[in-house]
Amino acid sequence: MNVLIADDHLLFRDGLRRLLAQFDAEMTFFEASSYDEVLALCDGSRHFDLILLDLGMPGWTGFSALGEIHANLPKALLVVVSGSEKRSDLLAALENGAAGYIPKSSSAKVLLGALQLVLAGGIYLPEQAIRGGERLDHGHAPYGGNGSTDAADDQSPFANANGDQLTPRQRDVLARLRDGKSNKQIAHELGLTEGTVKVHVTAILRHLGVRNRTQAALTAQSL
């Protein structure tokens, strides 16, 4: 596997590299300390299986930068590993192609578990991401895992783009998208917060490979 670790702190890059080397000894590592370096490496001329990057590096121009990386390397799994624990940053990362969002406050065990989930085809979100509140807390669980309050009945992550392995909660949300219901209506019917519904919708759009709710509804009708 080719892995790009992008962070402006050498010590953090070194720690991630050592941690991942224990996870898989066959990984080949590349490093970047600024977004200019990231974009140069991610111009499409080199294949990457996994890209781990921070949001606050020099040269950061906004979340469109993630979209540019994802467009150049659509098959690469892009995971944000950030000191930011803002829910809005998580949503923006997902909307621009990220397959996971891991706060730097996470333990090494959580980080490895998150990457295993992403490499298996799932999306990793901190546990608090599918609850209410603007900021994420320090308790983290795989998206759809048993540690989640709003998704306690979700036992499996997304695994592909055809909907066969959407979790029960995601199928509930997708069915209501198909019926043209708003986030507010979905939240009321499912007993969730609107913020939680938005997280679910964003993840559904990304995994179905569609750009908006209308396309998701059309896809849902064909599943």
Short mmCIF file of the C-alpha atoms (twelve columns), coordinates in Angstrom:
data_MODEL
# 
_entry.id   MODEL 
# 
loop_
_atom_site.group_PDB 
_atom_site.id 
_atom_site.type_symbol 
_atom_site.label_atom_id 
_atom_site.label_alt_id 
_atom_site.label_comp_id 
_atom_site.label_asym_id 
_atom_site.label_seq_id 
_atom_site.Cartn_x 
_atom_site.Cartn_y 
_atom_site.Cartn_z 
_atom_site.pdbx_PDB_model_num 
ATOM 1   C CA . MET A 1   0.000   0.000  0.000   1 
ATOM 2   C CA . ASN A 2   1.100   3.539  -0.755  1 
ATOM 3   C CA . VAL A 3   0.258   5.832  2.141   1 
ATOM 4   C CA . LEU A 4   0.584   9.619  2.236   1 
ATOM 5   C CA . ILE A 5   0.870   11.222 5.680   1 
ATOM 6   C CA . ALA A 6   0.325   14.972 5.492   1 
ATOM 7   C CA . ASP A 7   0.866   17.039 8.629   1 
ATOM 8   C CA . ASP A 8   3.047   20.038 9.375   1 
ATOM 9   C CA . HIS A 9   4.360   18.486 12.595  1 
ATOM 10  C CA . LEU A 10  7.265   16.104 12.018  1 
ATOM 11  C CA . LEU A 11  6.759   14.383 15.364  1 
ATOM 12  C CA . PHE A 12  3.123   13.595 14.549  1 
ATOM 13  C CA . ARG A 13  4.030   12.276 11.080  1 
ATOM 14  C CA . ASP A 14  6.715   10.080 12.630  1 
ATOM 15  C CA . GLY A 15  4.251   8.755  15.209  1 
ATOM 16  C CA . LEU A 16  1.643   7.907  12.561  1 
ATOM 17  C CA . ARG A 17  4.230   6.199  10.396  1 
ATOM 18  C CA . ARG A 18  5.472   4.033  13.268  1 
ATOM 19  C CA . LEU A 19  1.935   3.166  14.273  1 
ATOM 20  C CA . LEU A 20  0.869   2.217  10.754  1 
ATOM 21  C CA . ALA A 21  4.051   0.207  10.177  1 
ATOM 22  C CA . GLN A 22  2.943   -2.061 13.034  1 
ATOM 23  C CA . PHE A 23  -0.469  -2.339 11.394  1 
ATOM 24  C CA . ASP A 24  0.950   -3.376 8.001   1 
ATOM 25  C CA . ALA A 25  4.678   -3.848 7.390   1 
ATOM 26  C CA . GLU A 26  4.172   -3.691 3.606   1 
ATOM 27  C CA . MET A 27  3.141   -0.028 3.536   1 
ATOM 28  C CA . THR A 28  5.243   2.476  1.577   1 
ATOM 29  C CA . PHE A 29  5.117   5.938  3.131   1 
ATOM 30  C CA . PHE A 30  5.216   9.391  1.589   1 
ATOM 31  C CA . GLU A 31  5.102   12.582 3.656   1 
ATOM 32  C CA . ALA A 32  4.064   16.189 3.152   1 
ATOM 33  C CA . SER A 33  4.206   19.166 5.509   1 
ATOM 34  C CA . SER A 34  2.138   21.688 3.510   1 
ATOM 35  C CA . TYR A 35  -0.814  21.675 1.147   1 
ATOM 36  C CA . ASP A 36  1.420   22.714 -1.730  1 
ATOM 37  C CA . GLU A 37  3.387   19.510 -1.165  1 
ATOM 38  C CA . VAL A 38  0.170   17.505 -0.860  1 
ATOM 39  C CA . LEU A 39  -1.215  18.827 -4.135  1 
ATOM 40  C CA . ALA A 40  2.115   18.194 -5.878  1 
ATOM 41  C CA . LEU A 41  2.074   14.568 -4.718  1 
ATOM 42  C CA . CYS A 42  -1.637  14.162 -5.470  1 
ATOM 43  C CA . ASP A 43  -1.606  15.438 -9.054  1 
ATOM 44  C CA . GLY A 44  -2.733  12.032 -10.330 1 
ATOM 45  C CA . SER A 45  0.667   10.824 -11.511 1 
ATOM 46  C CA . ARG A 46  1.211   8.648  -8.426  1 
ATOM 47  C CA . HIS A 47  -1.149  6.061  -6.944  1 
ATOM 48  C CA . PHE A 48  -2.107  6.272  -3.282  1 
ATOM 49  C CA . ASP A 49  -4.239  3.785  -1.388  1 
ATOM 50  C CA . LEU A 50  -4.600  5.870  1.755   1 
ATOM 51  C CA . ILE A 51  -4.142  9.596  2.434   1 
ATOM 52  C CA . LEU A 52  -4.068  10.871 6.019   1 
ATOM 53  C CA . LEU A 53  -4.028  14.628 6.311   1 
ATOM 54  C CA . ASP A 54  -4.462  17.470 8.742   1 
ATOM 55  C CA . LEU A 55  -6.609  20.512 8.015   1 
ATOM 56  C CA . GLY A 56  -4.387  23.175 9.530   1 
ATOM 57  C CA . MET A 57  -1.244  22.855 7.451   1 
ATOM 58  C CA . PRO A 58  0.420   25.858 5.740   1 
ATOM 59  C CA . GLY A 59  -1.247  26.610 2.418   1 
ATOM 60  C CA . TRP A 60  -4.704  25.454 3.514   1 
ATOM 61  C CA . THR A 61  -7.221  27.182 1.256   1 
ATOM 62  C CA . GLY A 62  -10.426 25.601 2.512   1 
ATOM 63  C CA . PHE A 63  -12.267 22.341 2.072   1 
ATOM 64  C CA . SER A 64  -12.261 22.660 -1.696  1 
ATOM 65  C CA . ALA A 65  -8.644  21.479 -1.419  1 
ATOM 66  C CA . LEU A 66  -9.937  18.106 -0.242  1 
ATOM 67  C CA . GLY A 67  -12.297 18.020 -3.203  1 
ATOM 68  C CA . GLU A 68  -9.376  18.663 -5.545  1 
ATOM 69  C CA . ILE A 69  -7.386  15.796 -4.033  1 
ATOM 70  C CA . HIS A 70  -10.403 13.491 -4.249  1 
ATOM 71  C CA . ALA A 71  -10.978 14.475 -7.894  1 
ATOM 72  C CA . ASN A 72  -7.345  13.752 -8.813  1 
ATOM 73  C CA . LEU A 73  -7.246  10.447 -6.910  1 
ATOM 74  C CA . PRO A 74  -10.841 9.170  -6.694  1 
ATOM 75  C CA . LYS A 75  -9.783  5.653  -5.648  1 
ATOM 76  C CA . ALA A 76  -7.600  6.822  -2.763  1 
ATOM 77  C CA . LEU A 77  -9.143  6.644  0.691   1 
ATOM 78  C CA . LEU A 78  -8.923  10.141 2.140   1 
ATOM 79  C CA . VAL A 79  -9.028  10.381 5.935   1 
ATOM 80  C CA . VAL A 80  -8.788  13.624 7.886   1 
ATOM 81  C CA . VAL A 81  -6.756  13.408 11.109  1 
ATOM 82  C CA . SER A 82  -7.291  16.800 12.676  1 
ATOM 83  C CA . GLY A 83  -7.021  18.735 15.897  1 
ATOM 84  C CA . SER A 84  -10.325 20.396 15.021  1 
ATOM 85  C CA . GLU A 85  -13.328 18.857 16.740  1 
ATOM 86  C CA . LYS A 86  -15.924 21.092 15.104  1 
ATOM 87  C CA . ARG A 87  -18.925 19.255 13.725  1 
ATOM 88  C CA . SER A 88  -19.007 21.701 10.798  1 
ATOM 89  C CA . ASP A 89  -15.459 20.698 9.809   1 
ATOM 90  C CA . LEU A 90  -16.413 17.018 9.868   1 
ATOM 91  C CA . LEU A 91  -19.423 17.635 7.628   1 
ATOM 92  C CA . ALA A 92  -17.380 19.723 5.190   1 
ATOM 93  C CA . ALA A 93  -14.719 17.005 5.018   1 
ATOM 94  C CA . LEU A 94  -17.314 14.331 4.192   1 
ATOM 95  C CA . GLU A 95  -18.940 16.557 1.602   1 
ATOM 96  C CA . ASN A 96  -15.576 16.940 -0.140  1 
ATOM 97  C CA . GLY A 97  -14.740 13.256 -0.389  1 
ATOM 98  C CA . ALA A 98  -13.310 12.195 2.980   1 
ATOM 99  C CA . ALA A 99  -13.959 8.591  4.018   1 
ATOM 100 C CA . GLY A 100 -13.308 9.304  7.660   1 
ATOM 101 C CA . TYR A 101 -12.638 11.989 10.241  1 
ATOM 102 C CA . ILE A 102 -10.395 11.137 13.215  1 
ATOM 103 C CA . PRO A 103 -9.780  13.767 15.908  1 
ATOM 104 C CA . LYS A 104 -6.191  13.911 17.128  1 
ATOM 105 C CA . SER A 105 -7.513  13.407 20.641  1 
ATOM 106 C CA . SER A 106 -8.259  9.779  19.694  1 
ATOM 107 C CA . SER A 107 -6.175  6.961  21.112  1 
ATOM 108 C CA . ALA A 108 -3.871  4.830  18.969  1 
ATOM 109 C CA . LYS A 109 -6.318  1.936  19.356  1 
ATOM 110 C CA . VAL A 110 -9.213  4.044  18.079  1 
ATOM 111 C CA . LEU A 111 -7.143  5.352  15.166  1 
ATOM 112 C CA . LEU A 112 -6.168  1.840  14.039  1 
ATOM 113 C CA . GLY A 113 -9.745  0.631  14.393  1 
ATOM 114 C CA . ALA A 114 -10.965 3.598  12.362  1 
ATOM 115 C CA . LEU A 115 -8.486  2.880  9.577   1 
ATOM 116 C CA . GLN A 116 -9.443  -0.801 9.525   1 
ATOM 117 C CA . LEU A 117 -13.070 0.259  9.043   1 
ATOM 118 C CA . VAL A 118 -12.171 2.682  6.230   1 
ATOM 119 C CA . LEU A 119 -9.972  0.119  4.473   1 
ATOM 120 C CA . ALA A 120 -12.865 -2.362 4.671   1 
ATOM 121 C CA . GLY A 121 -15.060 0.093  2.762   1 
ATOM 122 C CA . GLY A 122 -16.802 1.877  5.623   1 
ATOM 123 C CA . ILE A 123 -16.919 5.459  6.829   1 
ATOM 124 C CA . TYR A 124 -15.453 6.355  10.223  1 
ATOM 125 C CA . LEU A 125 -17.058 9.098  12.278  1 
ATOM 126 C CA . PRO A 126 -16.476 9.945  15.939  1 
ATOM 127 C CA . GLU A 127 -19.320 8.743  18.127  1 
ATOM 128 C CA . GLN A 128 -20.473 12.259 18.953  1 
ATOM 129 C CA . ALA A 129 -20.788 13.113 15.255  1 
ATOM 130 C CA . ILE A 130 -24.142 11.363 15.083  1 
ATOM 131 C CA . ARG A 131 -25.456 13.070 18.204  1 
ATOM 132 C CA . GLY A 132 -26.433 16.675 18.719  1 
ATOM 133 C CA . GLY A 133 -23.988 19.467 19.533  1 
ATOM 134 C CA . GLU A 134 -21.498 21.495 17.572  1 
ATOM 135 C CA . ARG A 135 -18.334 19.949 18.982  1 
ATOM 136 C CA . LEU A 136 -17.252 16.322 19.024  1 
ATOM 137 C CA . ASP A 137 -16.454 14.715 22.360  1 
ATOM 138 C CA . HIS A 138 -13.542 12.459 23.269  1 
ATOM 139 C CA . GLY A 139 -15.480 9.217  23.011  1 
ATOM 140 C CA . HIS A 140 -15.190 7.725  19.544  1 
ATOM 141 C CA . ALA A 141 -16.746 4.733  17.838  1 
ATOM 142 C CA . PRO A 142 -16.953 3.453  14.250  1 
ATOM 143 C CA . TYR A 143 -19.892 4.882  12.345  1 
ATOM 144 C CA . GLY A 144 -22.831 2.574  12.961  1 
ATOM 145 C CA . GLY A 145 -21.040 0.793  15.804  1 
ATOM 146 C CA . ASN A 146 -22.455 -0.244 19.149  1 
ATOM 147 C CA . GLY A 147 -20.985 2.800  20.879  1 
ATOM 148 C CA . SER A 148 -23.304 5.236  19.109  1 
ATOM 149 C CA . THR A 149 -26.430 6.529  20.803  1 
ATOM 150 C CA . ASP A 150 -28.453 7.602  17.759  1 
ATOM 151 C CA . ALA A 151 -27.312 4.640  15.717  1 
ATOM 152 C CA . ALA A 152 -27.335 1.938  18.363  1 
ATOM 153 C CA . ASP A 153 -29.227 -0.367 16.029  1 
ATOM 154 C CA . ASP A 154 -26.669 0.039  13.244  1 
ATOM 155 C CA . GLN A 155 -24.474 -3.044 13.289  1 
ATOM 156 C CA . SER A 156 -22.600 -2.747 9.998   1 
ATOM 157 C CA . PRO A 157 -20.903 0.137  8.154   1 
ATOM 158 C CA . PHE A 158 -21.456 1.139  4.576   1 
ATOM 159 C CA . ALA A 159 -19.477 -1.294 2.462   1 
ATOM 160 C CA . ASN A 160 -20.209 -0.462 -1.153  1 
ATOM 161 C CA . ALA A 161 -21.977 1.981  -3.433  1 
ATOM 162 C CA . ASN A 162 -25.101 -0.008 -4.285  1 
ATOM 163 C CA . GLY A 163 -26.812 0.157  -0.919  1 
ATOM 164 C CA . ASP A 164 -26.696 -3.571 -0.133  1 
ATOM 165 C CA . GLN A 165 -25.003 -2.961 3.205   1 
ATOM 166 C CA . LEU A 166 -26.460 0.348  4.308   1 
ATOM 167 C CA . THR A 167 -27.155 0.226  8.031   1 
ATOM 168 C CA . PRO A 168 -30.790 0.073  9.164   1 
ATOM 169 C CA . ARG A 169 -30.691 3.737  10.161  1 
ATOM 170 C CA . GLN A 170 -29.257 4.760  6.774   1 
ATOM 171 C CA . ARG A 171 -31.952 2.791  4.956   1 
ATOM 172 C CA . ASP A 172 -34.556 4.626  7.047   1 
ATOM 173 C CA . VAL A 173 -33.072 7.998  6.092   1 
ATOM 174 C CA . LEU A 174 -32.648 7.031  2.439   1 
ATOM 175 C CA . ALA A 175 -36.256 5.840  2.199   1 
ATOM 176 C CA . ARG A 176 -37.421 9.240  3.406   1 
ATOM 177 C CA . LEU A 177 -35.083 11.023 0.999   1 
ATOM 178 C CA . ARG A 178 -36.744 9.024  -1.745  1 
ATOM 179 C CA . ASP A 179 -40.096 10.367 -0.562  1 
ATOM 180 C CA . GLY A 180 -38.789 13.937 -0.839  1 
ATOM 181 C CA . LYS A 181 -38.832 14.704 2.866   1 
ATOM 182 C CA . SER A 182 -36.711 17.448 4.419   1 
ATOM 183 C CA . ASN A 183 -34.094 16.945 7.125   1 
ATOM 184 C CA . LYS A 184 -36.535 18.424 9.645   1 
ATOM 185 C CA . GLN A 185 -39.267 15.975 8.648   1 
ATOM 186 C CA . ILE A 186 -36.851 13.025 8.733   1 
ATOM 187 C CA . ALA A 187 -35.543 14.078 12.133  1 
ATOM 188 C CA . HIS A 188 -39.087 14.285 13.514  1 
ATOM 189 C CA . GLU A 189 -40.112 10.893 12.133  1 
ATOM 190 C CA . LEU A 190 -36.977 9.073  13.298  1 
ATOM 191 C CA . GLY A 191 -36.568 10.869 16.613  1 
ATOM 192 C CA . LEU A 192 -33.176 12.342 15.687  1 
ATOM 193 C CA . THR A 193 -31.710 15.834 15.685  1 
ATOM 194 C CA . GLU A 194 -31.467 17.673 12.361  1 
ATOM 195 C CA . GLY A 195 -27.690 17.718 12.754  1 
ATOM 196 C CA . THR A 196 -27.657 13.930 13.039  1 
ATOM 197 C CA . VAL A 197 -29.803 13.596 9.929   1 
ATOM 198 C CA . LYS A 198 -27.411 15.862 8.038   1 
ATOM 199 C CA . VAL A 199 -24.473 13.638 8.990   1 
ATOM 200 C CA . HIS A 200 -26.382 10.584 7.754   1 
ATOM 201 C CA . VAL A 201 -27.395 12.305 4.497   1 
ATOM 202 C CA . THR A 202 -23.839 13.485 3.812   1 
ATOM 203 C CA . ALA A 203 -22.461 9.995  4.343   1 
ATOM 204 C CA . ILE A 204 -25.179 8.478  2.123   1 
ATOM 205 C CA . LEU A 205 -24.432 10.896 -0.724  1 
ATOM 206 C CA . ARG A 206 -20.733 10.106 -0.574  1 
ATOM 207 C CA . HIS A 207 -21.178 6.335  -0.533  1 
ATOM 208 C CA . LEU A 208 -23.776 6.286  -3.283  1 
ATOM 209 C CA . GLY A 209 -21.462 8.442  -5.377  1 
ATOM 210 C CA . VAL A 210 -24.063 11.155 -5.922  1 
ATOM 211 C CA . ARG A 211 -23.923 14.913 -5.409  1 
ATOM 212 C CA . ASN A 212 -27.361 15.864 -4.150  1 
ATOM 213 C CA . ARG A 213 -30.554 14.615 -2.539  1 
ATOM 214 C CA . THR A 214 -32.391 14.273 -5.843  1 
ATOM 215 C CA . GLN A 215 -29.750 11.918 -7.222  1 
ATOM 216 C CA . ALA A 216 -29.822 9.959  -3.963  1 
ATOM 217 C CA . ALA A 217 -33.605 9.624  -4.224  1 
ATOM 218 C CA . LEU A 218 -33.336 8.360  -7.807  1 
ATOM 219 C CA . THR A 219 -30.661 5.873  -6.743  1 
ATOM 220 C CA . ALA A 220 -32.825 4.703  -3.846  1 
ATOM 221 C CA . GLN A 221 -35.667 3.933  -6.253  1 
ATOM 222 C CA . SER A 222 -33.395 1.650  -8.268  1 
ATOM 223 C CA . LEU A 223 -32.041 -0.274 -5.260  1 
# 
